[in-house]
Amino acid sequence: MINKFFALTTLLICSILFCKAQDNGDDLIGIWEPSSGKARVKIEKIGNKYYGKIVWLKEPLDPVNKQPKVDKNNPDESMRTVPLKGYRLLKDFEFKSKALWEDGTIYDPENGSTYNCTIKMKDKNTLDIRGYIGVSALGRTDVWKRLEIAKQEIKSN
């Protein structure tokens, strides 16, 4: 009887620890496409925070000068020549609980604005990215989809 109790208790503790280990926020890591389809963003973990950078653009070249697109709308003049490909637009996200990352920001290169942001994972392949000013109620949510992409496809752009 004691052996069964010990075995059952050990199994329960191991199951709890395994579930905790699986719920560490790393489900966010991957390549995601915003609803516009104009870019693909690679989300990675650096230290204990999550960041996302542009790894692919639908239209990588500026139509006027045929050079790689740059962050021309950035309010900081010194940043206006920085290429958008490779630009880190998601910054400083912290995993808070199952399927929720907060305390980060998102940068919109189309208008040069940075917003507070939360990320909620609806399922393993869908994110609700909510950018806002002040309070979350005064914001906009975009739905991002996870992509399974071969490395050569990202490099070819």
ZAPAMI-892670 format. One line per field, with one value per residue (C-alpha): residue in one letter; chain; x negated, y negated, z negated. Coordinates in pm, whole numbers, plus 32768, in hexadecimal, padded with zeros to 4 digits. Example, Ala and Ser with C-alpha at 12.3 -4.5 7.8 and 13.67 -1.06 7.14 Angstrom:
! ZAPAMI-892670
type <- A,S;
mol <- A,A;
x <- 7B32,7AA9;
y <- 81C2,806A;
z <- 7CF4,7D36;
This chain:
! ZAPAMI-892670
type <- M,I,N,K,F,F,A,L,T,T,L,L,I,C,S,I,L,F,C,K,A,Q,D,N,G,D,D,L,I,G,I,W,E,P,S,S,G,K,A,R,V,K,I,E,K,I,G,N,K,Y,Y,G,K,I,V,W,L,K,E,P,L,D,P,V,N,K,Q,P,K,V,D,K,N,N,P,D,E,S,M,R,T,V,P,L,K,G,Y,R,L,L,K,D,F,E,F,K,S,K,A,L,W,E,D,G,T,I,Y,D,P,E,N,G,S,T,Y,N,C,T,I,K,M,K,D,K,N,T,L,D,I,R,G,Y,I,G,V,S,A,L,G,R,T,D,V,W,K,R,L,E,I,A,K,Q,E,I,K,S,N;
mol <- A,A,A,A,A,A,A,A,A,A,A,A,A,A,A,A,A,A,A,A,A,A,A,A,A,A,A,A,A,A,A,A,A,A,A,A,A,A,A,A,A,A,A,A,A,A,A,A,A,A,A,A,A,A,A,A,A,A,A,A,A,A,A,A,A,A,A,A,A,A,A,A,A,A,A,A,A,A,A,A,A,A,A,A,A,A,A,A,A,A,A,A,A,A,A,A,A,A,A,A,A,A,A,A,A,A,A,A,A,A,A,A,A,A,A,A,A,A,A,A,A,A,A,A,A,A,A,A,A,A,A,A,A,A,A,A,A,A,A,A,A,A,A,A,A,A,A,A,A,A,A,A,A,A,A,A,A;
x <- 8000,7EE9,7E30,7F69,7F9C,7E2C,7E39,7F7C,7EF7,7DB1,7E71,7F51,7E27,7D6F,7EA7,7ECD,7D5E,7D71,7EA2,7DF3,7CC0,7D9B,7E48,7D15,7D81,7CA5,7DD8,7DBC,7C71,7C91,7CDC,7E25,7EE0,7FB6,810F,8097,7FAC,7EA8,7DA0,7D32,7CB1,7BCA,7C0E,7AF0,7A93,7969,7929,7A81,7B2D,7BBD,7B6D,7BE1,7B2A,7B8E,7AF3,7BB8,7C6F,7D69,7CD9,7B70,7B08,7B75,7C38,7B93,7A1F,7A20,7953,79B4,7AD5,7A68,7B16,7B66,7C83,7BB5,7BD2,7A5B,79B2,787B,794F,79E9,78D8,78F0,7970,7AC4,7A50,79A8,7A57,7AC7,7C2F,7C9E,7BD8,7BC3,7CEA,7D02,7DBC,7ECC,7FA6,801B,8045,8001,7ED1,7ED3,7E00,7D79,7D93,7DDC,7D57,7E23,7D35,7E58,7E93,7D57,7E13,7DC5,7EE3,7F07,7F63,7FE7,7FD7,80DE,80BE,8216,818C,8032,803F,8100,80A1,816F,807B,8116,8069,80EB,80A4,80DF,81E7,8225,838D,8303,8252,8264,8237,8194,819B,804E,8028,7F03,7E44,7D77,7C72,7B37,7A01,79AB,7AFF,7AB3,7950,79C3,7A84;
y <- 8000,7F0E,7F5F,7F11,7DCC,7D6B,7DC4,7D02,7BD2,7BD8,7BF1,7ACC,79F0,7A45,79F5,78A2,784F,78BA,77DC,76B6,76EB,76EE,75AA,74C9,73DD,746B,74CA,7366,73AF,73D6,731E,7263,71A7,7076,7065,6F73,707B,6F6A,6FF9,7124,70FC,71E9,71ED,7261,7265,719E,71CB,71D5,70F5,7123,7054,7057,6FE3,6FCA,70E7,70C9,6FB7,6FED,6EB9,6EA4,6D8C,6C21,6BEC,6A98,6ADB,6C5A,6C76,6D43,6CA0,6BD1,6B49,69FE,69A5,69C4,6889,68AB,6821,68F5,6A32,69DB,6A8C,6BD2,6CF0,6D7C,6EE1,6F41,6E29,6E8C,6E16,6EE6,6E9D,6F03,6FF3,70B9,7200,71C8,72FD,740A,7365,71FD,711C,6FB3,6E82,6E6A,6D75,6D8C,6C9B,6C4D,6BF1,6B77,6A4C,6A43,6A77,6B5C,6BEA,6CAD,6E0E,6F59,70A8,71B4,730B,7380,74D1,7552,74AC,7369,722E,70FE,6FDA,6EAC,6D5C,6C3C,6AE8,6AC9,6BD2,6D0D,6CA6,6B8E,6C6C,6D53,6ECA,6F76,70ED,7192,72F3,73DD,7446,757D,74FE,7595,74C7,7491,73E9,72DF,72A6,7285,7145;
z <- 8000,7FA5,80E9,81B8,80FB,812B,829F,82D4,8217,82DD,8425,83C3,8364,84A7,8573,84CA,84FF,866C,86A6,8600,86DB,8812,87A8,87B9,88CC,89DF,8AAE,8B33,8BDE,8D56,8E99,8EAB,8FBA,8F68,9008,9116,91A3,91E3,90F9,9030,8ED0,8E18,8CA3,8BCA,8A5D,89E3,8871,87D1,88D0,8A2B,8B5E,8CC7,8DFD,8F69,902E,9174,9231,9348,93F3,9376,9462,9461,95A6,95E0,95AC,95CE,948D,935A,929E,9174,903F,90E9,8FF7,8EB9,8DE1,8D96,8ECE,8E92,8EB5,9005,90CA,9005,90E1,907B,90B9,8F73,8EB3,8D55,8D35,8C09,8ACD,895F,8941,87FE,87D9,86D4,86DE,87CB,891F,88AC,88DF,8864,8812,8974,8A92,8C03,8D07,8E40,8F5C,902F,8F48,8E72,8D2A,8C07,8B39,89F7,8A53,89D4,8A82,8A49,8AE4,8B58,8BC4,8C1B,8D73,8D2C,8C6D,8C10,8C12,8B67,8B87,8AB8,8A20,88AB,886E,8935,897D,8A5A,8B51,8C79,8C93,8DBA,8DEE,8E45,8ECB,8E8F,8FC5,9000,90F4,917F,9129,9298,92D1,91CC,924C,93B7,936F;
